[in-house]
């Protein structure tokens, strides 16, 4: 209005309208939500459910991926592989009494003992009394006998001395990646029951892929250190927190965060819920317990650890896409607002008409949308069975 030659009101109004059109922040407003919408939709097709955008961003920043062992790295379907009774104890008697007590337990290893007793056709009397101590073991009375099943620390808590021969055998089994369960009958260390939980088929490849991305991969388990070291060695995991009680998983997450940075914790059980809530990003296996799923920021519906790698890749892709969109939207406004204002006219340059400004604004929005839609191709083909899993969870 001040600088244009008279009459200047008309050109000034035209330029003002062009500036208002260009300055409309449509592209900037679309930059983030469109990328998140497309990214989370793509993740859902891959069997990965993000609860919100914060989880999507947080997963990009993690430096440690801590994995629970049972049900996460392993199939969660352990089987009894060996029974080692002490002198004077019959193998069938030891298995029957242990299985009878384990029928009251919800621990994954309990199912393996009970299944083995059923396969052998052994009678399992109903326990007269039952007590479970989280992270230690179980005890009770079966057929008039005092029975306890648990870890070595449980025997120590009960004041039962370890049988040297059984203890040596348990150490050998643990070094092979099996979980030795100790049986106590009437205050005597009576037998070792070795339980093995097969490692998931894609676990080794997933661990290798995470390490290739520069992440620290850790395993958190309640198993004794020897057993945990054997499993970790077979998977290529360097950092291990073993012999961890349920409450200790939170402390393990805090320790990993202090040592390395933001932590993502992956688990599936009731005991994992506090650690899932404590971690910077909690990822629950969708086939696990409901309380674990509710405590997590991200749900891996299939239970396949390949989905964990997919989630990390999609998180980084979405955040990169958001940065690209914001750069384009901001650069567009920064470059064209002065042109729309007529800054080039005094130098013989063109003025930007409202019609061209509207076209440029529309192109900017379409460009941002098109760039966000590229995320539909991120992460490869949809995971087999992802849709049925999503439908089942929705039902």
C-alpha positions as CSV (number, residue, x, y, z in Angstrom):
1,X,0.0,0.0,0.0
2,X,2.9,2.4,0.8
3,X,5.4,1.3,-1.9
4,X,3.2,0.5,-4.9
5,X,2.6,3.3,-7.5
6,X,-0.8,4.9,-7.3
7,X,-3.4,3.7,-7.3
8,X,-1.9,1.2,-4.8
9,X,-5.0,-0.1,-2.9
10,X,-6.0,-2.7,-5.5
11,X,-2.5,-4.3,-5.8
12,X,-2.1,-4.1,-2.0
13,X,-5.4,-6.0,-1.5
14,X,-4.4,-8.6,-4.0
15,X,-1.1,-9.2,-2.4
16,X,-2.7,-9.3,1.1
17,X,-5.1,-12.0,-0.1
18,X,-2.2,-14.0,-1.6
19,X,-0.2,-13.7,1.6
20,X,-3.2,-15.0,3.6
21,X,-3.7,-18.0,1.3
22,X,0.0,-18.9,1.3
23,X,0.3,-18.4,5.1
24,X,-2.6,-20.8,5.7
25,X,-0.8,-23.6,7.7
26,X,-2.6,-26.5,6.0
27,X,0.6,-28.4,5.1
28,X,2.1,-27.8,8.6
29,X,-1.1,-29.0,10.2
30,X,-1.1,-32.2,8.1
31,X,2.6,-33.0,8.4
32,X,2.5,-34.9,11.7
33,X,-1.0,-36.4,12.0
34,X,-0.9,-37.9,8.5
35,X,2.4,-39.5,9.0
36,X,1.3,-41.0,12.4
37,X,-2.0,-42.2,10.9
38,X,-0.4,-43.9,7.9
39,X,2.5,-45.3,10.0
40,X,0.2,-46.7,12.7
41,X,-2.1,-48.2,10.1
42,X,0.9,-49.8,8.4
43,X,2.1,-51.1,11.8
44,X,-1.4,-52.6,12.5
45,X,-1.2,-54.4,9.2
46,X,2.1,-55.9,10.4
47,X,0.5,-57.0,13.7
48,X,1.9,-54.1,15.7
49,X,-0.5,-51.9,17.7
50,X,0.8,-48.5,18.9
51,X,-1.4,-46.9,21.6
52,X,-0.4,-43.4,20.8
53,X,2.1,-41.2,19.0
54,X,4.2,-40.9,22.1
55,X,5.0,-44.6,21.9
56,X,5.9,-44.3,18.2
57,X,8.3,-41.5,19.0
58,X,9.7,-43.1,22.2
59,X,10.5,-46.3,20.4
60,X,12.8,-44.4,17.9
61,X,14.8,-43.1,20.8
62,X,15.5,-46.3,22.7
63,X,19.0,-47.5,23.2
64,X,18.3,-50.8,25.0
65,X,15.9,-53.6,24.2
66,X,15.4,-55.7,27.3
67,X,13.6,-59.0,26.7
68,X,11.9,-61.3,29.2
69,X,12.9,-64.9,28.5
70,X,9.9,-67.2,29.1
71,X,7.2,-66.6,26.5
72,X,9.1,-63.8,24.8
73,X,12.4,-65.3,23.7
74,X,11.1,-68.8,24.2
75,X,7.8,-70.4,23.1
76,X,6.4,-70.5,26.6
77,X,5.5,-74.1,26.2
78,X,8.2,-75.9,28.3
79,X,8.4,-79.6,28.5
80,X,10.0,-81.9,31.1
81,X,13.2,-83.5,29.7
82,X,14.7,-85.3,32.6
83,X,14.1,-86.4,36.2
84,X,17.0,-87.1,38.5
85,X,15.8,-88.6,41.9
86,X,18.0,-88.8,45.0
87,X,18.9,-92.2,46.3
88,X,15.9,-94.1,47.7
89,X,13.4,-92.0,45.8
90,X,11.4,-93.5,42.9
91,X,11.3,-91.4,39.7
92,X,7.5,-92.0,39.3
93,X,6.8,-91.1,42.9
94,X,8.8,-87.8,42.6
95,X,7.1,-86.8,39.4
96,X,3.6,-87.7,40.7
97,X,4.0,-85.7,44.0
98,X,5.6,-82.7,42.2
99,X,2.8,-82.7,39.5
100,X,0.1,-83.0,42.1
101,X,1.3,-79.8,43.8
102,X,2.0,-78.1,40.4
103,X,-1.7,-78.5,39.4
104,X,-2.4,-75.5,41.6
105,X,0.4,-73.3,40.1
106,X,0.1,-70.9,37.1
107,X,3.8,-70.9,36.4
108,X,4.7,-72.0,32.8
109,X,7.1,-74.7,34.2
110,X,4.3,-76.1,36.2
111,X,2.3,-77.1,33.1
112,X,5.3,-79.0,31.8
113,X,5.5,-81.1,35.0
114,X,1.8,-81.8,35.0
115,X,1.7,-82.7,31.3
116,X,4.6,-85.2,31.8
117,X,2.8,-86.9,34.7
118,X,-0.4,-87.2,32.7
119,X,1.5,-88.6,29.7
120,X,2.8,-91.3,32.0
121,X,-0.6,-92.0,33.4
122,X,0.4,-91.2,37.0
123,X,-2.2,-90.5,39.7
124,X,-2.0,-86.9,41.1
125,X,-3.7,-86.6,44.5
126,X,-5.4,-83.4,45.3
127,X,-3.2,-81.2,47.5
128,X,-4.4,-80.7,51.1
129,X,-2.6,-77.4,51.4
130,X,-1.0,-75.0,48.9
131,X,1.2,-71.9,49.2
132,X,3.0,-70.0,46.4
133,X,5.9,-67.6,47.0
134,X,6.4,-65.4,43.9
135,X,9.9,-65.8,42.5
136,X,10.8,-68.7,44.8
137,X,8.5,-71.7,44.5
138,X,5.4,-73.5,45.9
139,X,4.8,-75.8,48.9
140,X,2.0,-77.8,50.4
141,X,0.8,-81.2,51.5
142,X,0.1,-84.1,49.1
143,X,-1.1,-87.5,50.3
144,X,0.0,-86.6,53.8
145,X,3.5,-85.6,52.8
146,X,5.2,-82.2,52.9
147,X,6.1,-81.3,49.3
148,X,7.9,-78.2,48.0
149,X,9.0,-77.3,44.5
150,X,11.1,-74.4,43.5
151,X,14.5,-72.7,42.9
152,X,17.6,-73.3,45.1
153,X,16.8,-70.0,46.9
154,X,13.5,-71.5,48.0
155,X,15.2,-74.5,49.5
156,X,17.5,-72.1,51.4
157,X,14.5,-70.1,52.5
158,X,12.9,-73.4,53.8
159,X,16.1,-74.4,55.5
160,X,16.6,-77.5,53.4
161,X,20.2,-78.5,52.6
162,X,21.0,-79.1,48.9
163,X,22.0,-82.7,48.0
164,X,25.5,-82.3,46.6
165,X,25.0,-84.9,43.8
166,X,21.7,-83.3,42.7
167,X,23.2,-79.8,42.9
168,X,26.0,-80.8,40.6
169,X,23.6,-82.4,38.2
170,X,21.4,-79.3,38.3
171,X,24.4,-77.1,37.4
172,X,25.2,-79.3,34.4
173,X,21.6,-79.2,33.2
174,X,21.5,-75.4,33.6
175,X,24.7,-75.0,31.5
176,X,22.8,-76.7,28.7
177,X,20.0,-74.1,28.9
178,X,17.5,-76.2,30.8
179,X,15.7,-75.0,33.9
180,X,16.3,-77.3,36.9
181,X,13.4,-77.4,39.4
182,X,14.1,-78.8,42.8
183,X,11.8,-81.1,44.7
184,X,11.7,-81.4,48.5
185,X,9.8,-84.2,50.2
186,X,9.4,-84.2,53.9
187,X,12.2,-81.7,54.4
188,X,14.7,-83.6,52.2
189,X,16.1,-82.6,48.8
190,X,14.6,-85.4,46.8
191,X,14.9,-84.8,43.1
192,X,15.7,-82.5,40.2
193,X,13.2,-82.0,37.4
194,X,14.8,-80.5,34.2
195,X,12.5,-78.4,32.1
196,X,13.4,-77.0,28.7
197,X,11.5,-74.2,26.9
198,X,12.4,-74.1,23.2
199,X,13.7,-70.9,21.8
200,X,11.3,-69.2,19.3
201,X,12.3,-69.9,15.7
202,X,12.9,-66.2,14.8
203,X,14.5,-65.2,18.1
204,X,18.1,-65.5,17.0
205,X,17.5,-63.5,13.8
206,X,15.6,-60.8,15.7
207,X,18.4,-60.4,18.2
208,X,20.9,-60.1,15.4
209,X,18.8,-57.5,13.6
210,X,18.4,-55.4,16.8
211,X,22.2,-55.5,17.4
212,X,22.8,-54.5,13.8
213,X,20.8,-51.4,14.4
214,X,23.2,-50.4,17.2
215,X,20.9,-51.4,20.1
216,X,22.0,-53.1,23.3
217,X,20.0,-56.3,23.6
218,X,19.5,-57.6,27.2
219,X,17.7,-60.6,28.7
220,X,15.8,-60.4,32.0
221,X,14.9,-63.7,33.7
222,X,14.2,-65.3,37.0
223,X,16.3,-68.3,35.9
224,X,19.6,-69.0,37.7
225,X,22.6,-67.3,36.2
226,X,24.0,-70.6,34.7
227,X,20.8,-71.4,32.8
228,X,20.4,-67.8,31.7
229,X,23.9,-67.6,30.4
230,X,23.4,-70.8,28.4
231,X,20.2,-69.4,26.7
232,X,21.8,-65.9,26.2
233,X,24.9,-67.5,24.6
234,X,22.8,-69.5,22.1
235,X,20.9,-66.3,21.1
236,X,23.9,-64.0,20.9
237,X,22.8,-61.8,23.9
238,X,25.5,-60.1,25.8
239,X,23.7,-58.4,28.7
240,X,21.8,-60.6,31.1
241,X,19.9,-59.9,34.3
242,X,19.4,-63.4,35.9
243,X,17.9,-64.7,39.1
244,X,15.5,-61.7,39.0
245,X,12.5,-61.7,41.3
246,X,9.2,-60.2,39.9
247,X,9.9,-56.9,41.6
248,X,13.5,-56.9,40.4
249,X,12.6,-56.5,36.8
250,X,11.8,-52.9,37.4
251,X,15.2,-52.5,39.0
252,X,16.8,-54.2,36.0
253,X,15.1,-51.7,33.6
254,X,16.3,-48.8,35.8
255,X,19.8,-50.1,35.8
256,X,19.9,-50.6,32.0
257,X,18.5,-47.0,31.6
258,X,21.3,-45.6,33.8
259,X,24.0,-47.5,31.9
260,X,22.9,-47.1,28.3
261,X,19.9,-44.8,27.9
262,X,16.1,-45.1,27.1
263,X,14.9,-48.7,27.5
264,X,12.2,-50.7,25.7
265,X,11.1,-53.8,27.7
266,X,9.3,-56.7,26.0
267,X,7.3,-59.2,28.1
268,X,4.2,-61.2,28.2
269,X,3.5,-62.3,31.8
270,X,1.8,-60.9,34.9
271,X,5.2,-60.5,36.5
272,X,6.3,-58.3,33.5
273,X,3.5,-55.7,34.0
274,X,5.5,-53.4,36.4
275,X,8.6,-53.5,34.1
276,X,6.4,-52.7,31.1
277,X,5.0,-49.7,32.9
278,X,8.5,-48.6,34.1
279,X,10.2,-48.8,30.7
280,X,10.4,-45.8,28.4
281,X,8.4,-48.0,25.9
282,X,6.7,-51.2,27.0
283,X,6.0,-53.8,24.4
284,X,3.7,-56.7,25.2
285,X,3.4,-60.0,23.4
286,X,-0.3,-60.1,22.3
287,X,-0.5,-63.8,23.1
288,X,0.4,-63.1,26.7
289,X,-1.6,-62.1,29.7
290,X,-4.2,-59.3,29.6
291,X,-2.5,-57.3,32.4
292,X,0.7,-57.3,30.4
293,X,-1.1,-56.1,27.3
294,X,-2.9,-53.3,29.3
295,X,0.4,-52.2,30.8
296,X,2.2,-51.8,27.5
297,X,2.5,-48.9,25.1
298,X,2.9,-51.2,22.1
299,X,1.3,-54.7,21.5
300,X,3.0,-57.3,19.2
301,X,-0.1,-59.3,18.2
302,X,1.6,-62.3,16.6
303,X,4.1,-63.0,19.4
304,X,6.8,-63.2,16.7
305,X,9.9,-61.2,17.6
306,X,10.2,-60.2,14.0
307,X,7.3,-57.8,14.7
308,X,9.6,-56.1,17.3
309,X,12.1,-55.3,14.6
310,X,9.3,-54.1,12.3
311,X,8.0,-51.8,15.1
312,X,11.5,-50.2,15.5
313,X,11.9,-49.8,11.7
314,X,8.4,-48.3,11.4
315,X,9.0,-45.9,14.3
316,X,12.2,-44.6,12.7
317,X,10.5,-44.3,9.3
318,X,7.5,-42.4,10.7
319,X,9.7,-39.9,12.6
320,X,11.9,-39.4,9.6
321,X,8.8,-38.8,7.5
322,X,7.4,-36.2,10.0
323,X,10.7,-34.3,9.8
324,X,10.5,-34.3,6.0
325,X,6.9,-33.1,6.0
326,X,7.6,-30.3,8.5
327,X,10.7,-29.2,6.6
328,X,8.7,-29.0,3.3
329,X,5.8,-27.2,4.9
330,X,8.0,-24.6,6.7
331,X,10.3,-24.1,3.7
332,X,7.2,-23.6,1.4
333,X,5.8,-20.8,3.7
334,X,9.2,-19.2,4.3
335,X,9.9,-19.0,0.5
336,X,6.5,-18.0,-0.8
337,X,5.2,-15.6,1.8
338,X,7.7,-12.8,0.7
339,X,6.9,-13.5,-2.9
340,X,3.1,-13.2,-2.2
341,X,3.8,-10.0,-0.4
342,X,5.3,-8.5,-3.6
343,X,8.9,-8.3,-2.5
344,X,10.1,-9.1,-6.1
345,X,7.9,-6.5,-7.8
346,X,10.3,-3.5,-7.1
347,X,13.0,-5.5,-8.8
348,X,11.0,-6.3,-11.9
349,X,10.0,-9.7,-10.6
350,X,6.5,-11.2,-10.8
351,X,3.7,-10.8,-8.2
352,X,2.0,-14.0,-7.0
353,X,-1.7,-13.9,-7.7
354,X,-4.3,-15.4,-5.3
355,X,-5.1,-18.0,-7.9
356,X,-1.5,-19.2,-8.2
357,X,-1.2,-19.0,-4.3
358,X,-4.2,-21.3,-3.9
359,X,-2.6,-23.7,-6.4
360,X,0.7,-23.6,-4.5
361,X,-1.0,-24.1,-1.2
362,X,-3.0,-27.1,-2.5
363,X,0.2,-28.6,-4.0
364,X,2.0,-28.3,-0.7
365,X,-0.8,-30.2,1.1
366,X,-0.9,-32.9,-1.6
367,X,2.9,-33.2,-1.4
368,X,2.8,-33.7,2.4
369,X,0.0,-36.3,2.0
370,X,1.8,-38.1,-0.7
371,X,5.0,-38.2,1.3
372,X,3.2,-39.6,4.3
373,X,1.5,-42.3,2.1
374,X,4.9,-43.6,1.2
375,X,4.9,-45.2,4.7
376,X,2.4,-47.7,3.4
377,X,5.3,-49.5,1.8
378,X,7.5,-49.5,4.9
379,X,8.4,-52.7,6.6
380,X,7.7,-55.2,3.7
381,X,4.6,-57.2,3.1
382,X,1.8,-57.6,5.7
383,X,2.6,-60.3,8.2
384,X,0.8,-63.6,7.7
385,X,-2.1,-63.9,10.1
386,X,-1.9,-60.3,11.2
387,X,-5.5,-59.5,10.2
388,X,-7.1,-62.5,12.0
389,X,-5.1,-61.7,15.1
390,X,-6.3,-58.1,15.0
391,X,-9.9,-59.3,14.5
392,X,-9.6,-61.7,17.4
393,X,-8.3,-59.0,19.7
394,X,-11.1,-56.7,18.6
395,X,-13.7,-59.3,19.3
